[in-house]
Amino acid sequence: MTTVTAPVTPRERLTRLAAGHIAALQRGYLDDQSHAVAALARLRRGAGREAGQLPDLWALIDTGPLHETPDGARPLSESELVRAEDALHVALTLYALHQQSRRTGMYQADRPDRRRGLGTAVRRMMKPGEIDEAVRKRLVRAGTAPDLAVLAQRLRDIVVLLRREDIGLDHALLAGQLYTWQWPGGADTVRREWGRSFHAWHDKPNNGGHSTAGSDTTSTTDTDKDAS
C-alpha cells in the first residue's frame, strides 16, 4: 500500500525555519556564547518595527532556505516569500526581546501535553480560575490590529509582560501564525487559534498559577470579538 505524503505548506516551512533559528540562538545565549549574546542584542532593536527599517539585521535573519525548493514542494511565489520573511523578522525580534536577561529558555515548543501558544501564554499570566480583563484586552487588541506593523507593536507589549513573569512562548508557532495573518481571511484564522489556545489551557499550576519556564509548548489566543 502506497502512503501519500502531503506536501509541506509555506507556513510549515516557515515554522520549521523559525524553530531552527530560534533554538540555535537560545542555545548560544544560554551558553553565554558571545556571538549569540551580540546577535540577540541587535535583534532586540527590531522588536515592534518593520523588517525593512533596520538593514543591520538582514545578515542575522537567514531567509535563504525559503528560496530553496525541498523535494515534493514547489517554489514559493514572490508574495509568499515577502510574507514569510516579514513574519520571520517579527518572530525572531520578539524572541530576542523575550529572552533578554533570562537564564532559562523563553522559546518553548508547543506540545499537546504542554501548550505554549500565545493564547496559553497570556492565560498563564492570570490567577487560576480568574480572568484579568486588563491582560485579556491586550490580546484582544493584538487580534484586532489592522496590519502586521501594528500587530508587531502590540505583541511587543505582551512579550514584555511574559518576560517579566518568566512565561515561555513558542515563537516558531507564532511565526507561522504571523505568516497566515497577512493573507485575506488569515487574521480570522489566527484569532480562532489564539482563542482556542486561551480557553484550552489546563496545565496544573504548581507555582502560583504559572508553570515553570522551561517547558515546551504553545497554543494560541482568540482575540474575542469584543475588541475594545
GUGUMAR-165678 format. One line per field, with one value per atom (N, C-alpha, C): residue number from 1; residue in three letters; z, y, x. Coordinates in steps of 0.001 Angstrom, whole numbers. Atoms other than C-alpha are relative to their C-alpha. Layout:
BEGIN
num [NUM:...]
residuo [ALA:...]
w [Z:...]
v [Y:...]
u [X:...]
END
This chain:
BEGIN
num [1:1:1:2:2:2:3:3:3:4:4:4:5:5:5:6:6:6:7:7:7:8:8:8:9:9:9:10:10:10:11:11:11:12:12:12:13:13:13:14:14:14:15:15:15:16:16:16:17:17:17:18:18:18:19:19:19:20:20:20:21:21:21:22:22:22:23:23:23:24:24:24:25:25:25:26:26:26:27:27:27:28:28:28:29:29:29:30:30:30:31:31:31:32:32:32:33:33:33:34:34:34:35:35:35:36:36:36:37:37:37:38:38:38:39:39:39:40:40:40:41:41:41:42:42:42:43:43:43:44:44:44:45:45:45:46:46:46:47:47:47:48:48:48:49:49:49:50:50:50:51:51:51:52:52:52:53:53:53:54:54:54:55:55:55:56:56:56:57:57:57:58:58:58:59:59:59:60:60:60:61:61:61:62:62:62:63:63:63:64:64:64:65:65:65:66:66:66:67:67:67:68:68:68:69:69:69:70:70:70:71:71:71:72:72:72:73:73:73:74:74:74:75:75:75:76:76:76:77:77:77:78:78:78:79:79:79:80:80:80:81:81:81:82:82:82:83:83:83:84:84:84:85:85:85:86:86:86:87:87:87:88:88:88:89:89:89:90:90:90:91:91:91:92:92:92:93:93:93:94:94:94:95:95:95:96:96:96:97:97:97:98:98:98:99:99:99:100:100:100:101:101:101:102:102:102:103:103:103:104:104:104:105:105:105:106:106:106:107:107:107:108:108:108:109:109:109:110:110:110:111:111:111:112:112:112:113:113:113:114:114:114:115:115:115:116:116:116:117:117:117:118:118:118:119:119:119:120:120:120:121:121:121:122:122:122:123:123:123:124:124:124:125:125:125:126:126:126:127:127:127:128:128:128:129:129:129:130:130:130:131:131:131:132:132:132:133:133:133:134:134:134:135:135:135:136:136:136:137:137:137:138:138:138:139:139:139:140:140:140:141:141:141:142:142:142:143:143:143:144:144:144:145:145:145:146:146:146:147:147:147:148:148:148:149:149:149:150:150:150:151:151:151:152:152:152:153:153:153:154:154:154:155:155:155:156:156:156:157:157:157:158:158:158:159:159:159:160:160:160:161:161:161:162:162:162:163:163:163:164:164:164:165:165:165:166:166:166:167:167:167:168:168:168:169:169:169:170:170:170:171:171:171:172:172:172:173:173:173:174:174:174:175:175:175:176:176:176:177:177:177:178:178:178:179:179:179:180:180:180:181:181:181:182:182:182:183:183:183:184:184:184:185:185:185:186:186:186:187:187:187:188:188:188:189:189:189:190:190:190:191:191:191:192:192:192:193:193:193:194:194:194:195:195:195:196:196:196:197:197:197:198:198:198:199:199:199:200:200:200:201:201:201:202:202:202:203:203:203:204:204:204:205:205:205:206:206:206:207:207:207:208:208:208:209:209:209:210:210:210:211:211:211:212:212:212:213:213:213:214:214:214:215:215:215:216:216:216:217:217:217:218:218:218:219:219:219:220:220:220:221:221:221:222:222:222:223:223:223:224:224:224:225:225:225:226:226:226:227:227:227:228:228:228]
residuo [MET:MET:MET:THR:THR:THR:THR:THR:THR:VAL:VAL:VAL:THR:THR:THR:ALA:ALA:ALA:PRO:PRO:PRO:VAL:VAL:VAL:THR:THR:THR:PRO:PRO:PRO:ARG:ARG:ARG:GLU:GLU:GLU:ARG:ARG:ARG:LEU:LEU:LEU:THR:THR:THR:ARG:ARG:ARG:LEU:LEU:LEU:ALA:ALA:ALA:ALA:ALA:ALA:GLY:GLY:GLY:HIS:HIS:HIS:ILE:ILE:ILE:ALA:ALA:ALA:ALA:ALA:ALA:LEU:LEU:LEU:GLN:GLN:GLN:ARG:ARG:ARG:GLY:GLY:GLY:TYR:TYR:TYR:LEU:LEU:LEU:ASP:ASP:ASP:ASP:ASP:ASP:GLN:GLN:GLN:SER:SER:SER:HIS:HIS:HIS:ALA:ALA:ALA:VAL:VAL:VAL:ALA:ALA:ALA:ALA:ALA:ALA:LEU:LEU:LEU:ALA:ALA:ALA:ARG:ARG:ARG:LEU:LEU:LEU:ARG:ARG:ARG:ARG:ARG:ARG:GLY:GLY:GLY:ALA:ALA:ALA:GLY:GLY:GLY:ARG:ARG:ARG:GLU:GLU:GLU:ALA:ALA:ALA:GLY:GLY:GLY:GLN:GLN:GLN:LEU:LEU:LEU:PRO:PRO:PRO:ASP:ASP:ASP:LEU:LEU:LEU:TRP:TRP:TRP:ALA:ALA:ALA:LEU:LEU:LEU:ILE:ILE:ILE:ASP:ASP:ASP:THR:THR:THR:GLY:GLY:GLY:PRO:PRO:PRO:LEU:LEU:LEU:HIS:HIS:HIS:GLU:GLU:GLU:THR:THR:THR:PRO:PRO:PRO:ASP:ASP:ASP:GLY:GLY:GLY:ALA:ALA:ALA:ARG:ARG:ARG:PRO:PRO:PRO:LEU:LEU:LEU:SER:SER:SER:GLU:GLU:GLU:SER:SER:SER:GLU:GLU:GLU:LEU:LEU:LEU:VAL:VAL:VAL:ARG:ARG:ARG:ALA:ALA:ALA:GLU:GLU:GLU:ASP:ASP:ASP:ALA:ALA:ALA:LEU:LEU:LEU:HIS:HIS:HIS:VAL:VAL:VAL:ALA:ALA:ALA:LEU:LEU:LEU:THR:THR:THR:LEU:LEU:LEU:TYR:TYR:TYR:ALA:ALA:ALA:LEU:LEU:LEU:HIS:HIS:HIS:GLN:GLN:GLN:GLN:GLN:GLN:SER:SER:SER:ARG:ARG:ARG:ARG:ARG:ARG:THR:THR:THR:GLY:GLY:GLY:MET:MET:MET:TYR:TYR:TYR:GLN:GLN:GLN:ALA:ALA:ALA:ASP:ASP:ASP:ARG:ARG:ARG:PRO:PRO:PRO:ASP:ASP:ASP:ARG:ARG:ARG:ARG:ARG:ARG:ARG:ARG:ARG:GLY:GLY:GLY:LEU:LEU:LEU:GLY:GLY:GLY:THR:THR:THR:ALA:ALA:ALA:VAL:VAL:VAL:ARG:ARG:ARG:ARG:ARG:ARG:MET:MET:MET:MET:MET:MET:LYS:LYS:LYS:PRO:PRO:PRO:GLY:GLY:GLY:GLU:GLU:GLU:ILE:ILE:ILE:ASP:ASP:ASP:GLU:GLU:GLU:ALA:ALA:ALA:VAL:VAL:VAL:ARG:ARG:ARG:LYS:LYS:LYS:ARG:ARG:ARG:LEU:LEU:LEU:VAL:VAL:VAL:ARG:ARG:ARG:ALA:ALA:ALA:GLY:GLY:GLY:THR:THR:THR:ALA:ALA:ALA:PRO:PRO:PRO:ASP:ASP:ASP:LEU:LEU:LEU:ALA:ALA:ALA:VAL:VAL:VAL:LEU:LEU:LEU:ALA:ALA:ALA:GLN:GLN:GLN:ARG:ARG:ARG:LEU:LEU:LEU:ARG:ARG:ARG:ASP:ASP:ASP:ILE:ILE:ILE:VAL:VAL:VAL:VAL:VAL:VAL:LEU:LEU:LEU:LEU:LEU:LEU:ARG:ARG:ARG:ARG:ARG:ARG:GLU:GLU:GLU:ASP:ASP:ASP:ILE:ILE:ILE:GLY:GLY:GLY:LEU:LEU:LEU:ASP:ASP:ASP:HIS:HIS:HIS:ALA:ALA:ALA:LEU:LEU:LEU:LEU:LEU:LEU:ALA:ALA:ALA:GLY:GLY:GLY:GLN:GLN:GLN:LEU:LEU:LEU:TYR:TYR:TYR:THR:THR:THR:TRP:TRP:TRP:GLN:GLN:GLN:TRP:TRP:TRP:PRO:PRO:PRO:GLY:GLY:GLY:GLY:GLY:GLY:ALA:ALA:ALA:ASP:ASP:ASP:THR:THR:THR:VAL:VAL:VAL:ARG:ARG:ARG:ARG:ARG:ARG:GLU:GLU:GLU:TRP:TRP:TRP:GLY:GLY:GLY:ARG:ARG:ARG:SER:SER:SER:PHE:PHE:PHE:HIS:HIS:HIS:ALA:ALA:ALA:TRP:TRP:TRP:HIS:HIS:HIS:ASP:ASP:ASP:LYS:LYS:LYS:PRO:PRO:PRO:ASN:ASN:ASN:ASN:ASN:ASN:GLY:GLY:GLY:GLY:GLY:GLY:HIS:HIS:HIS:SER:SER:SER:THR:THR:THR:ALA:ALA:ALA:GLY:GLY:GLY:SER:SER:SER:ASP:ASP:ASP:THR:THR:THR:THR:THR:THR:SER:SER:SER:THR:THR:THR:THR:THR:THR:ASP:ASP:ASP:THR:THR:THR:ASP:ASP:ASP:LYS:LYS:LYS:ASP:ASP:ASP:ALA:ALA:ALA:SER:SER:SER]
w [0:0:0:122:-1022:922:-869:1526:-714:652:71:1065:-955:1916:-514:400:1835:-126:159:539:1181:-1097:3133:-438:341:3163:262:-294:3121:1496:-1438:6717:764:-685:7807:-246:301:6051:845:-785:7786:1481:-1415:11191:332:-230:10878:-62:118:9745:1246:-1203:12653:1209:-1136:15121:17:67:13896:365:-308:14040:1492:-1393:17474:959:-877:19029:35:46:17859:772:-735:19196:1500:-1425:22503:630:-529:22953:206:-106:22271:1111:-1037:24556:1387:-1324:27478:334:-213:26983:92:-100:27129:-1123:1149:23662:-521:304:22662:-1276:1265:19089:167:-210:20290:857:-858:23031:-825:844:20493:-1015:992:17925:618:-641:20386:347:-297:21419:-1250:1240:17785:-422:402:17109:847:-879:20104:-526:525:18371:-1046:1037:15707:520:-543:18063:-143:209:17072:-1197:1174:13920:-1260:1251:10267:-466:410:8604:-736:813:6183:710:-702:8844:517:-575:10117:-893:877:7313:758:-804:10045:399:-446:10882:-1132:1108:7403:77:-66:7985:1147:-1155:11235:-245:247:9774:-1357:1225:7206:-613:679:4849:-1222:1153:2310:-217:200:2948:-602:589:1914:-1519:1446:-1568:-619:498:-1864:-185:257:-3071:445:-480:-966:-910:783:-2570:309:-173:-3134:220:-209:-2666:-1295:1137:-5083:447:-394:-5154:557:-542:-3070:-971:857:-5001:672:-555:-4505:1180:-1101:-2346:1223:-1128:-205:676:-562:236:841:-725:1287:1337:-1240:3858:978:-869:5187:616:-512:5519:1064:-986:7342:1301:-1191:9710:786:-670:10452:750:-650:11243:1312:-1211:13731:1073:-988:15417:653:-566:15841:881:-816:17129:1310:-1238:19633:917:-836:20802:695:-576:21328:1179:-1101:23470:1179:-1038:25391:810:-648:26184:802:-627:27418:1509:-1437:30842:662:-580:31300:-187:57:32105:-221:492:31140:-1376:1365:27597:-76:175:26767:-1239:1115:23489:477:-445:24397:-1006:1086:21734:497:-316:21728:-158:69:22517:488:-457:23062:1520:-1458:26711:743:-664:27389:-1003:1001:25441:280:-129:24769:-1126:1001:22183:640:-522:22529:933:-854:23945:1349:-1247:26523:844:-743:27471:701:-618:28087:1153:-1060:30112:1235:-1136:32288:845:-808:33417:1022:-878:35196:1129:-1115:38535:-405:342:38294:281:-186:37786:-149:134:37191:-1381:1254:34071:314:-185:34266:-1259:1175:31940:-655:576:31511:-878:772:30331:-1213:1108:28208:-1121:1028:26425:-813:806:25360:-1141:1031:23493:-1024:890:22064:-947:831:20826:-1041:978:19214:-1115:990:17485:-961:881:16009:-657:653:14720:-1494:1410:11239:-987:901:9807:829:-682:10625:843:-747:11760:1359:-1269:14399:855:-748:15369:689:-589:15954:1229:-1147:18274:1185:-1085:20274:577:-501:20519:841:-784:21772:1442:-1347:24732:788:-670:25512:381:-274:25270:1198:-1170:27781:1290:-1177:30256:224:-129:29537:558:-511:30158:1493:-1418:33467:867:-753:34548:-250:344:33146:-634:691:30919:-1430:1325:27774:-1097:1179:24266:-1160:1223:21042:-1093:979:18835:-1434:1341:15876:-430:277:16079:-317:230:16293:-1393:1345:13118:-1061:956:11235:29:-113:12576:-606:596:11550:-1529:1448:8049:-456:350:7916:130:-280:9365:-1212:1068:6280:-1243:1171:3820:204:-156:3124:836:-888:5877:1033:-907:7704:1429:-1360:10684:766:-655:11431:417:-310:11289:1233:-1121:13687:1281:-1203:16089:574:-477:16265:691:-627:17011:1379:-1279:19755:1017:-911:21235:551:-473:21388:1002:-886:22983:1363:-1242:25567:875:-770:26607:310:-181:26407:939:-872:28852:1255:-1165:31528:762:-790:32894:1473:-1428:36591:634:-614:38486:1167:-1132:40850:569:-539:41413:-153:36:41902:-1300:1209:38673:-1261:1203:36285:-31:86:35001:-167:11:35072:-1386:1279:32350:-619:722:30815:-776:685:29416:-1462:1417:25748:-702:849:24318:-124:176:22946:-619:626:21639:-622:616:20510:749:-687:21736:-947:851:20062:543:-409:20185:-105:-14:21190:-856:933:19043:647:-649:21663:95:-46:20704:454:-460:22644:280]
v [-1191:0:1250:-1203:3355:1095:-1107:6162:1311:-1300:9603:1040:-1034:12348:1368:-1328:15753:941:-942:18491:967:-948:20826:1366:-1309:24112:1096:-1117:27503:329:-294:28066:-1025:1027:24758:201:-253:25564:1150:-1153:28915:-357:379:27435:-804:815:24888:848:-878:27527:863:-834:29795:-809:845:26918:-271:250:26124:1219:-1241:29739:317:-416:30416:-983:991:27155:189:-208:27835:1264:-1228:31392:-217:222:30209:-838:819:27516:858:-851:30023:1015:-1022:32663:-618:628:30273:-541:414:29011:1203:-1248:32655:126:-145:32475:1436:-1433:35982:333:-308:35765:-16:90:34726:1154:-1134:37366:1278:-1196:40035:-13:98:38735:354:-313:38909:1481:-1431:42412:808:-701:43523:-267:342:41675:726:-679:43303:1388:-1336:46651:-14:88:45382:-382:429:44295:1104:-974:46039:891:-833:47510:-859:733:46554:-480:651:44343:933:-837:46974:1182:-1190:49592:-145:220:48010:-936:843:46750:-758:653:45848:-1416:1321:42826:-1015:920:41331:-1181:1084:39315:-967:854:37903:-917:771:36556:-681:730:33897:-542:458:33538:-862:788:31561:-1270:1248:28245:193:-235:29858:79:-108:30357:-1340:1333:26676:-771:800:24025:-1431:1373:20840:-1002:1057:17521:-25:91:17320:1334:-1327:21062:798:-908:23933:1268:-1268:27204:955:-999:29949:1167:-1165:32820:1232:-1232:36359:488:-466:37250:-900:914:34148:282:-295:34978:1276:-1276:38559:-187:214:37491:-875:883:34707:740:-753:36993:1012:-964:39639:-705:755:37045:-487:487:35604:1135:-1166:39068:323:-338:39792:-1058:1074:36395:-11:47:36488:1203:-1179:40041:-43:145:39317:-1038:974:36230:661:-647:38327:892:-843:40769:-855:896:37931:-644:720:36224:917:-948:39374:-205:123:38849:-1196:1203:35454:-1167:1111:32397:-1345:1184:29878:342:-245:29449:491:-534:31631:-566:740:29758:-1405:1321:26650:-556:545:24412:-452:395:23785:-1514:1439:20205:-242:279:18566:-80:148:17893:1254:-1216:21361:1143:-1034:24295:1248:-1208:27312:984:-976:29277:1352:-1347:32961:72:-29:32434:-627:675:29987:855:-823:32277:1155:-1101:35179:-528:570:32953:-341:390:31813:1194:-1173:35388:290:-247:35228:-1022:930:33639:-1113:1122:30179:338:-218:30479:1430:-1411:34237:516:-668:36397:1432:-1361:39517:789:-708:41897:873:-864:44254:-811:868:41392:-561:573:39803:1022:-1015:43082:287:-146:43252:-1006:1024:40018:363:-436:41342:1084:-1087:44482:-535:599:42374:-665:710:40303:901:-928:43374:1005:-904:45013:98:-175:46476:-514:480:45335:-602:700:43458:948:-947:46571:311:-275:47421:-1250:1258:43769:-238:200:43590:875:-904:46604:-495:481:45145:-1313:1239:41759:318:-409:43523:297:-328:44846:-1263:1258:41345:-758:732:39823:599:-628:42360:-521:535:41143:-1466:1413:37490:-142:42:38157:311:-375:39825:-1165:1117:36746:-1319:1227:34229:-1056:920:32663:-180:300:30935:58:-132:31045:-758:635:29082:1063:-1072:31840:-528:576:29468:-179:80:28738:1390:-1379:32484:466:-386:32971:-509:556:30648:730:-735:32494:1391:-1320:35831:-84:216:34429:-101:171:33314:1307:-1258:36662:923:-982:38551:-299:363:36717:374:-287:37576:-1090:951:35940:-607:626:34974:473:-524:37248:-739:752:35433:-1382:1322:32089:49:-114:33227:362:-334:34794:-1234:1240:31475:-889:799:29696:560:-619:32193:-213:184:31879:-1413:1381:28084:-228:143:28290:640:-713:30808:-803:673:28761:-1463:1424:25309:-277:214:25853:-744:803:23157:-471:373:22974:110:-68:22201:998:-984:25228:-596:494:24418:1097:-1092:27805:1317:-1229:30402:204:-127:29609:-33:31:29695:-1311:1159:26573:452:-395:26514:413:-539:28422:-859:804:25521:-1010:933:23612:335:-265:23331:-34:71:24084:1325:-1236:26822:-247:88:27492:1330:-1252:30487:651:-672:33084:712:-672:34216:1373:-1339:37893:85:48:37747:1111:-953:39678:1326:-1257:42350:886:-794:44230:1403:-1355:47412:648]
u [845:0:887:-813:1423:-528:375:1418:269:-144:809:307:-403:2632:-434:458:1025:1193:-1117:3343:61:-183:4798:-499:552:2910:1034:-904:4670:33:18:3541:837:-792:5057:1490:-1410:8321:533:-424:8474:114:-19:7646:1254:-1198:10450:1266:-1167:12925:138:-33:11986:444:-370:12295:1495:-1442:15800:818:-717:16964:-61:187:15499:657:-625:16666:1515:-1451:20240:393:-285:20166:-136:238:18764:1103:-1109:21400:1240:-1191:24144:-118:189:22685:114:-35:22184:1391:-1393:25751:942:-762:26895:1032:-881:28434:-114:-4:29456:-762:675:28127:-1514:1444:24661:-497:374:24547:-64:-29:25501:-1145:1071:23005:-1354:1276:20105:-98:12:21112:-365:327:20959:-1438:1362:17711:-1041:961:16014:-362:269:16320:-1104:1021:13947:-1375:1284:11161:-1039:1065:7944:206:-282:9494:-54:99:9114:1371:-1245:11701:939:-865:12997:612:-474:13677:1425:-1330:16906:813:-818:19169:1087:-1035:21690:-394:462:19536:-70:171:19441:963:-983:22609:-299:304:21174:-1189:1218:17933:148:-299:18786:-1289:1205:15847:329:-423:17879:-797:747:16079:-1389:1310:12794:82:-189:14245:381:-296:15152:-1308:1197:12707:240:-190:12625:-700:645:11681:-1494:1442:7955:-680:583:7472:103:-85:7085:708:-616:8987:-1056:916:7416:-118:209:5897:597:-554:7145:-841:859:4135:138:-211:4665:1336:-1321:8344:-22:47:7654:-705:742:5070:781:-781:7283:1183:-1151:10301:-426:486:8273:-405:421:6789:1210:-1204:10228:695:-610:11590:-715:754:8810:214:-127:9070:1378:-1355:12866:292:-270:12968:-794:775:10196:648:-711:12082:1184:-1182:15224:-390:489:13242:-446:526:11602:1133:-1097:14922:918:-926:16675:105:-309:18323:-666:598:16623:952:-946:18730:-675:690:16070:-556:437:14845:-1434:1348:11864:-679:593:11379:-275:415:9425:-991:817:7944:-1368:1369:4213:-162:276:3197:-1415:1369:-194:-113:76:676:461:-458:2076:-33:225:763:823:-790:2934:-311:415:973:-272:198:219:-1203:1178:-3262:267:-349:-1986:925:-963:888:-703:746:-1481:-849:841:-3812:817:-850:-909:430:-307:-354:-1104:1137:-3712:-49:158:-4534:-947:881:-6150:-1464:1420:-9880:-462:367:-9785:410:-340:-9768:404:-493:-7650:-364:499:-9500:1058:-1028:-6570:957:-897:-4339:-725:754:-7052:-191:230:-7706:1253:-1219:-4071:-6:95:-4649:-1069:1072:-7904:512:-529:-6121:980:-914:-3412:-800:800:-6069:-746:722:-7731:934:-961:-4534:-321:368:-5140:1053:-1046:-1800:1132:-1080:1392:848:-832:3270:-619:679:676:-50:22:369:1336:-1327:4135:188:-128:3963:-820:863:1081:514:-609:2771:1235:-1168:5885:-414:468:3899:-347:339:2620:1257:-1243:6090:738:-630:7430:-634:686:4792:361:-365:5593:1414:-1369:9286:28:52:8506:-483:562:6531:731:-744:9074:-897:907:6418:482:-537:7643:-1046:854:6227:630:-504:6513:63:-169:7898:-13:59:8152:-1454:1434:4434:-546:427:3903:417:-453:5966:-969:956:3622:-1329:1257:609:117:-210:2084:2:54:2513:-1459:1407:-1122:-764:687:-2246:-48:-153:-1100:-840:795:-3361:-1465:1429:-7010:-685:659:-9054:919:-967:-5876:-118:130:-6454:-1085:1071:-9716:487:-540:-7917:888:-933:-5217:-732:772:-7698:-683:629:-9532:1035:-1058:-6238:350:-330:-5417:-1116:1124:-8896:-59:6:-8775:1117:-1146:-5357:-272:304:-6530:-950:1047:-9558:323:-277:-7985:1156:-1156:-5130:-414:334:-5221:1228:-1173:-1664:-340:259:-1789:963:-891:-438:754:-787:2399:888:-810:3954:-758:770:1297:-736:789:-504:809:-832:2456:759:-851:4103:1424:-1401:7875:435:-440:9660:1066:-939:11440:-745:840:8560:-55:14:7931:-1311:1165:4554:-694:725:2407:-1330:1290:-1035:-312:387:-2989:-1128:1074:-5413:-925:948:-8543:-227:332:-8906:-1492:1449:-12520:-567:572:-14901:-327:340:-15419:1227:-1226:-12260:-321:212:-12068:1317]
END
